Amino acid sequence: MKILTWNINSVRLRAPIVVDVMRELSPDIVCLQETKCPDELFPSQIFTDEGYTHQHFHGMKSYNGVCILSKIPFTKKDVHHRVGREDCRHIAVTAKGVDVHNLYIPAGGDIPDVEQNDKFAHKLDFVDECAAWFKDQYTAKDKVVAVGDFNIAPLEHDVWSHKQLLGVVSHTPIEVEKLTRFYKSLEWVDGVRHFVPEDQKCYTWWSYRNKDWSVSNRGRRLDHIWVTPPLKPKLKSYKIHQIARDFEKPSDHVPVMVELAI
């Protein structure tokens, strides 16, 4: 079972490149974030035509939004609201006995201070609530996958410069601390770092501000796929589809995929 996650930054604008990736990588389940599309306008048919007939989406105009597109039938679909808001950031499905959660954690604005920046406070509260909620809903023996744009690069080599980004939202110590607590809540396994040693640079996002992103390579690993311990021995391979950053009208994120022997 191949599971792919991608912050697409507008599903209607970029549906054609999603189809290109579907055809090239043949994922079984595709989880998109920042779809920026109300449900009644979701481009369902273009994905149905590619064989992704099982769909679960929850979106709003201009902001946020998440969807799960699958060749595998769902036995359950859920929408979850976080920290008292209904802002389309967390949905889940059950497929082949595995619960798959698609998360779009808030970016958090530019100022890493909860007193000065409500967006940053919202982000930290969101991560705290996820940590508590997953621990309440599951045990480390359950088969669970959590994917998405977590908007946090937790490890030193998940960013182009650990020293220079310590004060930048996405890599601050408090964000790393909160995400680490979430990570430990179910003894999660990092599906990409399972294959890529922690001392190797690994990125999934490059800013639009970098005109020649591949030369400067000032990236961050913001997109994640976590699995619970029973799925760790099922991990077969991973893919960071870096070429997608050079697509016409690309997202600033690229697709990330793992394959599980299920």
C-alpha positions as CSV (number, residue, x, y, z in Angstrom):
1,M,0.0,0.0,0.0
2,K,1.6,3.2,-1.2
3,I,0.6,6.3,0.8
4,L,1.5,9.8,-0.5
5,T,1.2,13.2,1.1
6,W,1.4,16.6,-0.6
7,N,0.6,20.1,0.3
8,I,-0.8,21.1,-3.1
9,N,-1.6,24.8,-2.4
10,S,-4.9,24.8,-4.3
11,V,-6.3,21.5,-5.7
12,R,-8.3,23.2,-8.4
13,L,-5.2,25.0,-9.7
14,R,-2.9,22.1,-9.5
15,A,-5.2,19.1,-10.2
16,P,-3.3,18.3,-13.5
17,I,0.0,17.9,-11.7
18,V,-1.6,15.8,-9.1
19,V,-2.7,13.5,-11.9
20,D,0.8,13.5,-13.3
21,V,2.2,12.3,-10.0
22,M,-0.6,9.7,-9.7
23,R,0.4,8.3,-13.0
24,E,4.1,8.3,-12.4
25,L,4.2,7.0,-8.8
26,S,1.0,5.0,-8.7
27,P,0.1,5.7,-5.0
28,D,-2.9,3.8,-3.6
29,I,-3.8,6.6,-1.2
30,V,-3.2,10.3,-1.9
31,C,-3.5,12.8,1.0
32,L,-3.5,16.5,0.0
33,Q,-3.4,19.5,2.2
34,E,-4.2,23.2,1.6
35,T,-6.8,22.3,-1.0
36,K,-8.3,25.8,-0.7
37,C,-11.6,24.5,-2.1
38,P,-15.1,24.3,-0.7
39,D,-16.6,20.7,-1.0
40,E,-19.1,21.7,-3.6
41,L,-16.3,22.8,-6.0
42,F,-13.9,20.0,-5.4
43,P,-12.6,18.5,-8.7
44,S,-13.7,15.0,-7.9
45,Q,-14.2,13.7,-11.4
46,I,-10.7,14.3,-12.6
47,F,-9.4,11.9,-9.8
48,T,-12.2,9.4,-10.3
49,D,-11.1,9.1,-13.9
50,E,-7.7,8.1,-12.6
51,G,-9.1,5.3,-10.5
52,Y,-9.3,7.2,-7.2
53,T,-13.0,6.5,-6.8
54,H,-12.9,6.6,-3.0
55,Q,-12.7,10.2,-1.8
56,H,-13.0,12.0,1.4
57,F,-12.6,15.8,1.4
58,H,-13.3,18.7,3.8
59,G,-12.5,22.1,2.5
60,M,-13.3,25.8,2.7
61,K,-12.8,28.8,0.4
62,S,-9.3,30.2,0.0
63,Y,-7.7,28.6,3.0
64,N,-6.7,25.2,4.5
65,G,-8.6,22.1,3.4
66,V,-7.7,18.4,3.3
67,C,-8.6,15.4,1.2
68,I,-7.9,11.7,0.9
69,L,-8.1,10.1,-2.6
70,S,-7.9,6.3,-2.7
71,K,-8.0,3.3,-5.0
72,I,-8.8,1.2,-1.8
73,P,-12.3,1.3,-0.3
74,F,-12.8,3.1,3.0
75,T,-14.7,1.3,5.8
76,K,-14.9,4.5,7.8
77,K,-14.5,8.3,7.2
78,D,-14.2,11.0,9.9
79,V,-13.8,14.7,10.2
80,H,-12.0,16.1,13.3
81,H,-12.1,19.6,14.5
82,R,-9.2,20.9,16.6
83,V,-8.8,23.6,19.3
84,G,-12.4,24.8,19.0
85,R,-12.2,25.7,15.3
86,E,-13.8,24.1,12.2
87,D,-11.0,25.1,9.8
88,C,-10.6,21.9,7.7
89,R,-7.3,20.6,9.0
90,H,-7.9,17.0,10.0
91,I,-9.7,14.1,8.4
92,A,-9.3,10.3,8.6
93,V,-10.3,7.1,6.9
94,T,-9.9,3.4,7.6
95,A,-8.6,1.3,4.7
96,K,-7.4,-2.3,4.9
97,G,-7.6,-2.2,8.7
98,V,-5.3,0.9,9.0
99,D,-6.5,4.2,10.2
100,V,-5.0,7.0,8.0
101,H,-5.1,10.5,9.4
102,N,-4.4,13.5,7.1
103,L,-3.3,16.6,9.1
104,Y,-2.6,20.2,8.1
105,I,-1.0,21.7,11.2
106,P,-1.1,25.6,11.3
107,A,1.9,27.4,9.9
108,G,2.1,29.7,12.8
109,G,2.8,33.1,11.3
110,D,6.2,34.8,11.4
111,I,6.8,35.7,15.1
112,P,7.6,32.8,17.4
113,D,5.9,34.3,20.4
114,V,2.5,33.3,21.8
115,E,1.9,36.7,23.3
116,Q,2.6,38.7,20.2
117,N,1.3,36.2,17.6
118,D,-2.1,34.4,18.0
119,K,-1.2,32.2,15.0
120,F,1.8,30.8,16.8
121,A,-0.3,30.1,19.9
122,H,-2.9,28.4,17.8
123,K,-0.2,26.2,16.2
124,L,1.2,25.1,19.6
125,D,-2.3,24.4,21.0
126,F,-3.1,22.3,17.9
127,V,0.0,20.1,18.3
128,D,-0.7,19.7,22.0
129,E,-4.3,18.7,21.3
130,C,-3.2,16.2,18.7
131,A,-0.7,14.6,21.1
132,A,-3.4,14.2,23.8
133,W,-6.1,13.1,21.4
134,F,-4.1,10.4,19.6
135,K,-2.9,9.0,22.9
136,D,-6.5,8.9,24.1
137,Q,-7.9,7.3,21.0
138,Y,-5.2,4.7,20.3
139,T,-2.5,2.6,21.8
140,A,0.9,1.9,20.3
141,K,-0.3,-1.5,19.3
142,D,-2.9,-0.1,16.9
143,K,-2.3,0.2,13.2
144,V,-2.3,4.0,12.5
145,V,-0.7,6.3,10.0
146,A,-0.5,10.1,10.4
147,V,0.6,12.1,7.4
148,G,0.5,15.7,6.3
149,D,2.1,19.1,6.3
150,F,3.1,19.4,10.0
151,N,4.8,22.8,9.3
152,I,7.6,21.8,11.7
153,A,11.0,20.5,10.8
154,P,12.0,18.7,14.0
155,L,15.6,17.5,13.4
156,E,18.8,19.4,12.9
157,H,19.2,18.1,9.4
158,D,15.6,18.7,8.5
159,V,16.6,22.3,7.7
160,W,19.3,23.9,5.6
161,S,20.8,25.6,8.6
162,H,20.0,24.5,12.1
163,K,21.8,27.5,13.7
164,Q,20.2,30.1,11.5
165,L,16.7,28.7,11.7
166,L,16.5,28.2,15.5
167,G,14.6,31.5,15.8
168,V,12.4,30.9,12.7
169,V,8.9,29.5,12.9
170,S,8.9,25.8,11.9
171,H,12.2,25.0,13.7
172,T,12.1,26.8,17.0
173,P,12.8,24.8,20.2
174,I,9.3,25.1,21.5
175,E,7.8,23.7,18.3
176,V,10.2,20.9,18.2
177,E,9.5,20.1,21.8
178,K,5.7,20.0,21.2
179,L,6.0,17.9,18.1
180,T,8.4,15.5,19.9
181,R,5.8,15.0,22.6
182,F,3.2,14.2,19.9
183,Y,5.7,11.8,18.3
184,K,6.3,10.0,21.6
185,S,2.5,9.8,22.3
186,L,2.1,6.5,20.3
187,E,5.8,5.6,19.9
188,W,5.4,6.8,16.3
189,V,8.0,5.8,13.7
190,D,9.1,8.5,11.2
191,G,8.5,6.8,7.8
192,V,11.1,8.8,6.0
193,R,13.8,8.9,8.6
194,H,13.4,5.1,8.9
195,F,15.2,5.1,5.6
196,V,17.2,8.3,5.7
197,P,19.8,8.6,8.6
198,E,19.2,11.6,10.9
199,D,22.7,13.0,10.0
200,Q,21.7,13.4,6.3
201,K,20.0,16.5,5.0
202,C,16.4,15.8,4.0
203,Y,13.9,18.4,2.7
204,T,10.3,18.5,1.3
205,W,9.7,22.3,1.0
206,W,11.6,25.1,-0.7
207,S,10.3,28.7,-0.5
208,Y,8.9,30.4,-3.6
209,R,11.3,33.3,-2.7
210,N,14.2,31.2,-3.8
211,K,14.3,31.8,-7.6
212,D,16.8,29.0,-8.1
213,W,15.7,26.7,-5.3
214,S,17.8,23.7,-6.4
215,V,21.0,25.7,-6.4
216,S,20.5,27.4,-3.0
217,N,18.8,24.3,-1.6
218,R,17.6,26.1,1.4
219,G,14.9,23.6,2.2
220,R,13.0,22.3,5.2
221,R,11.3,18.9,5.9
222,L,7.8,20.0,6.8
223,D,5.9,17.1,5.4
224,H,5.8,13.8,7.3
225,I,4.5,10.3,7.3
226,W,4.4,8.6,10.7
227,V,3.4,5.0,11.4
228,T,2.7,3.2,14.7
229,P,5.1,0.3,15.8
230,P,3.1,-2.6,14.3
231,L,3.6,-1.0,10.8
232,K,7.3,-0.4,11.2
233,P,8.3,-3.8,9.9
234,K,5.9,-3.2,7.0
235,L,7.8,-0.2,5.7
236,K,9.3,-1.2,2.3
237,S,10.4,2.1,0.7
238,Y,10.1,5.9,0.6
239,K,10.1,8.6,-2.1
240,I,10.5,12.3,-1.9
241,H,9.5,13.4,-5.4
242,Q,11.8,16.4,-5.6
243,I,11.3,16.9,-9.3
244,A,7.8,18.2,-8.6
245,R,9.3,21.4,-7.4
246,D,10.2,22.2,-11.0
247,F,6.7,21.5,-12.4
248,E,5.0,24.4,-14.1
249,K,3.2,26.4,-11.5
250,P,4.5,24.1,-8.7
251,S,3.6,23.9,-5.1
252,D,6.4,24.9,-2.7
253,H,6.1,21.4,-1.2
254,V,6.8,18.2,-3.0
255,P,5.1,14.8,-2.7
256,V,6.3,12.4,0.0
257,M,5.4,8.7,-0.2
258,V,6.0,5.5,1.7
259,E,5.2,1.9,0.7
260,L,3.8,-0.5,3.3
261,A,3.6,-4.2,2.8
262,I,-0.1,-4.5,3.6
